[in-house]
Amino acid sequence: MTWVKPPSNKLLSEKHEIEPGLAVLRLEEPRDAQQIRDLLEASFPGFGEAILVDRLRSDGDLDLSLVAEDQGVVIGYVAFSRLMVEGGEKPFHAVALAPLAVYPEYQQQGVATQLIREGHACLAAMGITLSVVLGEPSYYGRFGYSNRRAAQFESPYQSPFLMALSFGAAPWDGRLAYPAAFNLLSEDAATQAHD
């Protein structure tokens, strides 16, 4: 991983807690894979998001993934995967925020908020200036995401739920080219719809 500037001490510190006694926020490690899968399977209907993350990880398409851990158990997770904006002189490297998950008993305690905010800080430090998400506007709008920022992008997910946030100079239009793993998520969703 190449950093424009090093990650914050908050991220690198094993002792940093979101709330006293609640959780440690850190980069995903290989030993976390099964716990992340368990969290995603518990948080979403079907296995689509768990399969998505496994595939993004195996394909090398995760630019950044963070976990929140409480006493050795992964209780929250956010992934930012490689996303290319095509149509300009050369493809522009951006990220897609997906998925975000926190076990229900840890929700409403700021875990997801801290995962997203620290993720944004890391992305900015890495020199990535555009993040795209498909989600609930009232939730992701709190972090600066807006449909207006994403409205001119060509995407299979184009809708009022497609939002973007820029941390610096970034394109306003072009085709969003997602990693191949997202095709599996779309196929899984179609299969579940017909079951």
N, C-alpha and C positions, 0 to 999 in steps of 0.2 A: 504494500500500500504506500503510495507516495503522498506526502503531506506538504502543502504550501507552507504551513506553519504547524508545529506540533499540536496534538489534541490537548484539550484543557486538562488541567490537573484533576478536575472533577471526574472526568471519564477515566483517567489512568489510576486514580486512587482506589485501592481495594477497600478503603475504610469509608468512602463517601456514602452517605445514606440519603435517600429521598426524603424520608421522614425518620426521626429517631426510632430505631428498632424495626423499621419496615424492610428496606431493601437496599441492595448495592447495585449500582448501574455500571455496566462494563461492556466491552466488546465481546461478541460471541466467540466461544472457543470450540474446538472440535468435540470436546466431551459433552457439549450442550445439545448436540443434534437430537438425541432421543427425547430429552425433556421439552425441547422446542416443538417437536412433532406432537407430543402428548398435549401440550398447551393448545396448539392449533386445532387438533382434532376435537378438543373439548370446547373450543371457542366458536367454531364455525360448523354449519351443517355439512355433512359429507367430509370427504378427505381432500378436496380441491386445494385448499391453502397449504396443507401439509405437503402434498405432492409438489406444489409449486415451489415451495422453499427448498425441498430436497433437490429438485431438478436445478433450480437457480444455483444452489451451492455446488452441485456436481459439475455443472457447466461453467463454473467460474464467473457467473453473472451477478453475484452479490457484491456491490460496491461497499456497502456498510451494513452491518447488522449488530444490534445492541440487545442485551438482555437486562432484565431487572431480576435480581436473585434475592431470595429471603432464606437465610439459614441453609444454603446449599441447594435450594430448589428454584428453578426458573419459573417466575410468576408473571413475567411480562416480556414482550418481544416486539421489535420493529425491524423491518428490512427495507433497505433502499437498493433496488437493483438497477443495473445498467439500462439506460434508455437512450436511444439515439434520435435526434431531430434531424430529419433529412430534408433536402430541398434547397439548401443554401450552397455556397461554394464548396463546402465540405461538411460532413456530418458533425453535429454538435453533441457533445457528451452531456447528458442530463441523467436524472434518476427517477424511478417510479417508487413511491412509498407504498409498499404492500408486502405482507400484511402487517397490521398492528393488532396485538392481542394481549389481554390481561385477564387472569383468572377472576371470575365474578367477586370472590371474597376480597380481592385487592382493588377492585374498581372504586371510583369516587375518592381515591386517596392521592391522586396526582401522579401515579405511576406512568400512565400513558403520556401525560403531558410532559413529564421529564424525559421520557424516551424520545419523543418527537423533538423537543427543544434541544437536547444534547445531540441528537442526530443532525439537526440543522446546523449546529455549531461545528460539528465534525465535517459535514459536507462543505461548508464555507472554508474551513481550514484546508480541505483537500483541493480547493479551487473549483468545485462544482457549484454552478450558479443557478440551476433550474431543477425543481422537484415537481413531479406531477403525481396526483392521487385521484383515484376513483372512490368517492365516498360521500358521506353525509355533509352537505354544505354548512349546516349550522355547527357541526363539530369542527371540521377542518378549517372553517373560516376563522376560528379563534386563533389559528396559527398563521394567518395571512394568506391562506389558499383562497383562490377565487375562480369561478367559472369564467369571468371576464378575461382573466389572464390566459386561459386555455381555449377559449372559444374559437380561435382561428386555426388551431391544430387539426390536422386530418388524423383521425384515430378510429379504430373499430369501437372504441368506448365513448365516442363523442356524445355527450348528453349534458344536462344541467349538473350532473354529478361528477363530471370530469373537471378537475381544478388544477391550478398550477400556482407556484410561488417561486419568485426569482430572488436570488441573493446578490445579483449583480447583472452585468450585461448578458442577455440571453435572447434567443429568437422568440418572436411572437407568433410565428406560423411555421408550417412545414409538416411533414408526415412523422408521426411518432412511431418509431420502430422498436417494438418490445422484444425482449429475448424470447427464444423459441418456447421456453417453459410456459409462457402465458397462453400459448395455443392449447396446451393440455388443460389449463384452468377453464377455458371456454368450452372445450369438449366435455369436461366433467360436468359443467353447469348444464349443458344441453342434455347429457345423459340423465342427470337428476330430474330435469324438467319432464322427461318422458316416462320416468318410473312411477 
